[in-house]
Amino acid sequence: MLRTHNNGALRLSDVNKEVNLVGWVAKKRNLGSLVFIDLRDRYGITQLLCDESFNDITSQIKNEFIIKVVGVVKERHQYNNDLLTGEIEVEVNNIEIINSAELTPLIIADKTDALEDTRMEYRYLDLRRPIMQSNLMLRHKITKSVRNYLDSLDFIDIETPILTSSTPEGARDYVVPSRIHDQSFYALPQSPQLFKQLLMVAGFEKYYQIVKCFRDEDLRADRQTEFTQIDIETSFLEQDEIQSLIEKMFVKIMKETKNIDITIPFRKIPYDEAMNYYGSDKPDLRFDLKLIDITNNVKNSDFVVFKNTIMNNGVIKALILNNSADKYSRKKIDELQALAKKNHAQGLAWLKIEDNVISGPISKFFNDKQAQQFINELSLVNNDLVLIVADQWSVACNALGALRNELASQLDLINPDQYEFCWIVDWPLFEYDEEEQRYYAAHHPFTRPAINQEESFYTDPSTARAQAYDIVLNGYEIGGGSLRIYNQKMQEKMFEVLGFSKDDIEQQFGFFVNAFKYGTPPHGGIALGLDRITMLLTNSNSIRDVIAFPKNASATCPLTKAPKPISKSQLSELGIKFK
């Protein structure tokens, strides 16, 4: 096309140069004797100035036409500070229409009025929007930074299989029928977990991969059926060394992509502390609003809910909103109660401090002395609002954690330009399922028990802790990892606690367990969510805005209409018949 410059390149230093430009017409403004055209490519926008001698061709040009122009760079009479090229314009000497375009079903601009499904149906048009291109270019910068960093530390990029065996990893597998092997299926990997551990057995010591993973689970704003992991595994490193490696990687990412300097080491918060103070295992640390335990402060009140909770070994936890009581009417508090109940709390009690006394529906259960003692012990002052949940510890923490995040948004406590990283450590090794009356691995079955429990984790699974760690940014888990079991006997004990029979182990993990017989090094690693990291660094509301061709909330693709039925001949070839 003989393009001499892209549309984001020209500056005052280029004045009087003759240039050839190509691109899409972003906007046309007809002022009678003059026509202005904003010419767009992925690098930016250049304003074109066409005099009346071009009226015949400019009258044909519409938005999203692709054109080529030859012209001379001139200084603008009035600068546009919103554009990198805002000090110049190009006086056109020649225009050529390369291709025409129909009226688009969505506005090609940073702000568009199109519904999300329309955007996704016409994703190739949605991706022309500068903000979407900026998102994907930042994603590219993140992956480039990661690769350069890990390559500099002698990590090896190794691909692992996409068609593999089905193994229980916490979510449903996507399965692929085999044409050659009757009634047999491949599974798409939920992660490369087993293969990257086998690479450690193979002696590679430092592995990484930016890899697609697949999980058949319900979608939300930060979750997709297929997603991309920055997958890392190392041998002979301890937990602190792995965490330090990742922290230095984020120093590089933040500097190279956002020009932000972050401080390391990141704060390390034990799991129980995170739940106690923030009501979440992925706390948002950009605002200082903590849950407090008020069980002892209210144990003498006559409120039967509090009495029953304490009798049943529950807790009474609260959030104190300073100087905010007047902002919350009964109706608004009812909305907060609905959110608490959505998160499994039985209800939400509340108290306000007005004229130096407590008021609210449960204030009648405190005598004057108890009320004053409550105010003094919690250092409450006029216009404070106390929101209270009485329940089992995990329920109370989770419900108030959800309220904490909602209140931070309502009260504008969050700085969107702030980035707060932390590690969540000292995780439970197991989770107990009351319905199935059995333990599940809190992370996965290959997580190494805590150092002081490596010989005893199976005797009391309820108190067992893991050498596991999640990395959290601004209230989102962006990665999780652990040190892995490398001792065959310890792995057998882990399977035993989880209720796997020998047949289960052989069928699902036989190839993996057999490898442990041949000298497995101590190893560990982490998987980081590239989509979530990019979402947070672009201040996007959904990971769908940082994935080129995502699925919608119903796990369908409006562009390709997937998933959809296949032909009877294909089904027959695969030996599949629907009930």
Rosetta blueprint (number, residue, H / E / L):
1 M L
2 L L
3 R L
4 T L
5 H L
6 N L
7 N L
8 G L
9 A L
10 L L
11 R L
12 L H
13 S H
14 D H
15 V L
16 N L
17 K L
18 E E
19 V E
20 N E
21 L E
22 V E
23 G E
24 W E
25 V E
26 A E
27 K E
28 K E
29 R E
30 N E
31 L L
32 G L
33 S L
34 L E
35 V E
36 F E
37 I E
38 D E
39 L E
40 R E
41 D E
42 R L
43 Y L
44 G E
45 I E
46 T E
47 Q E
48 L E
49 L E
50 C E
51 D E
52 E H
53 S H
54 F H
55 N H
56 D H
57 I H
58 T H
59 S L
60 Q L
61 I L
62 K L
63 N L
64 E L
65 F L
66 I E
67 I E
68 K E
69 V E
70 V E
71 G E
72 V E
73 V E
74 K E
75 E E
76 R L
77 H L
78 Q L
79 Y L
80 N L
81 N L
82 D L
83 L L
84 L L
85 T L
86 G L
87 E L
88 I E
89 E E
90 V E
91 E E
92 V E
93 N E
94 N E
95 I E
96 E E
97 I E
98 I E
99 N E
100 S L
101 A L
102 E L
103 L L
104 T L
105 P L
106 L L
107 I L
108 I L
109 A L
110 D L
111 K L
112 T L
113 D L
114 A L
115 L L
116 E H
117 D H
118 T H
119 R H
120 M H
121 E H
122 Y L
123 R H
124 Y H
125 L H
126 D H
127 L L
128 R L
129 R L
130 P H
131 I H
132 M H
133 Q H
134 S H
135 N H
136 L H
137 M H
138 L H
139 R H
140 H H
141 K H
142 I H
143 T H
144 K H
145 S H
146 V H
147 R H
148 N H
149 Y H
150 L H
151 D H
152 S H
153 L L
154 D L
155 F L
156 I E
157 D E
158 I L
159 E L
160 T L
161 P L
162 I L
163 L L
164 T E
165 S L
166 S L
167 T L
168 P L
169 E L
170 G L
171 A L
172 R E
173 D L
174 Y L
175 V E
176 V E
177 P E
178 S L
179 R L
180 I L
181 H L
182 D L
183 Q L
184 S L
185 F E
186 Y E
187 A E
188 L L
189 P L
190 Q L
191 S L
192 P L
193 Q H
194 L H
195 F H
196 K H
197 Q H
198 L H
199 L H
200 M H
201 V H
202 A L
203 G L
204 F L
205 E L
206 K E
207 Y E
208 Y E
209 Q E
210 I E
211 V E
212 K E
213 C E
214 F E
215 R L
216 D E
217 E L
218 D L
219 L L
220 R E
221 A L
222 D L
223 R E
224 Q L
225 T L
226 E E
227 F E
228 T E
229 Q E
230 I E
231 D E
232 I E
233 E E
234 T E
235 S E
236 F L
237 L L
238 E L
239 Q H
240 D H
241 E H
242 I H
243 Q H
244 S H
245 L H
246 I H
247 E H
248 K H
249 M H
250 F H
251 V H
252 K H
253 I H
254 M H
255 K H
256 E H
257 T H
258 K H
259 N L
260 I L
261 D L
262 I L
263 T L
264 I L
265 P L
266 F L
267 R E
268 K E
269 I E
270 P E
271 Y H
272 D H
273 E H
274 A H
275 M H
276 N H
277 Y H
278 Y H
279 G L
280 S L
281 D L
282 K L
283 P L
284 D L
285 L L
286 R L
287 F L
288 D L
289 L L
290 K L
291 L E
292 I E
293 D E
294 I L
295 T H
296 N H
297 N H
298 V H
299 K L
300 N L
301 S L
302 D L
303 F L
304 V H
305 V H
306 F H
307 K H
308 N H
309 T H
310 I H
311 M H
312 N L
313 N L
314 G L
315 V E
316 I E
317 K E
318 A E
319 L E
320 I E
321 L E
322 N L
323 N L
324 S L
325 A H
326 D H
327 K H
328 Y L
329 S L
330 R H
331 K H
332 K H
333 I H
334 D H
335 E H
336 L H
337 Q H
338 A H
339 L H
340 A H
341 K H
342 K H
343 N L
344 H L
345 A L
346 Q L
347 G L
348 L L
349 A E
350 W E
351 L E
352 K E
353 I E
354 E E
355 D L
356 N L
357 V E
358 I E
359 S E
360 G L
361 P L
362 I L
363 S H
364 K H
365 F H
366 F L
367 N L
368 D H
369 K H
370 Q H
371 A H
372 Q H
373 Q H
374 F H
375 I H
376 N H
377 E H
378 L L
379 S L
380 L L
381 V L
382 N L
383 N L
384 D L
385 L E
386 V E
387 L E
388 I E
389 V E
390 A E
391 D E
392 Q L
393 W H
394 S H
395 V H
396 A H
397 C H
398 N H
399 A H
400 L H
401 G H
402 A H
403 L H
404 R H
405 N H
406 E H
407 L H
408 A H
409 S H
410 Q H
411 L L
412 D L
413 L L
414 I L
415 N L
416 P L
417 D L
418 Q L
419 Y L
420 E L
421 F E
422 C E
423 W E
424 I E
425 V E
426 D L
427 W L
428 P E
429 L L
430 F E
431 E E
432 Y E
433 D E
434 E L
435 E L
436 E L
437 Q L
438 R E
439 Y E
440 Y E
441 A E
442 A L
443 H L
444 H L
445 P L
446 F L
447 T E
448 R L
449 P E
450 A L
451 I H
452 N H
453 Q H
454 E L
455 E L
456 S L
457 F L
458 Y L
459 T L
460 D L
461 P H
462 S H
463 T H
464 A L
465 R E
466 A E
467 Q L
468 A E
469 Y E
470 D E
471 I E
472 V E
473 L E
474 N L
475 G L
476 Y E
477 E E
478 I E
479 G E
480 G E
481 G E
482 S E
483 L E
484 R E
485 I L
486 Y L
487 N L
488 Q H
489 K H
490 M H
491 Q H
492 E H
493 K H
494 M H
495 F H
496 E H
497 V H
498 L L
499 G L
500 F L
501 S L
502 K H
503 D H
504 D H
505 I H
506 E H
507 Q H
508 Q H
509 F H
510 G H
511 F H
512 F H
513 V H
514 N H
515 A H
516 F H
517 K H
518 Y H
519 G L
520 T L
521 P L
522 P L
523 H E
524 G E
525 G E
526 I E
527 A E
528 L E
529 G E
530 L H
531 D H
532 R H
533 I H
534 T H
535 M H
536 L H
537 L H
538 T L
539 N L
540 S L
541 N L
542 S L
543 I H
544 R H
545 D H
546 V H
547 I L
548 A L
549 F L
550 P L
551 K L
552 N L
553 A L
554 S L
555 A L
556 T L
557 C L
558 P L
559 L L
560 T L
561 K L
562 A L
563 P L
564 K L
565 P L
566 I L
567 S L
568 K H
569 S H
570 Q H
571 L H
572 S H
573 E H
574 L H
575 G L
576 I L
577 K L
578 F L
579 K L
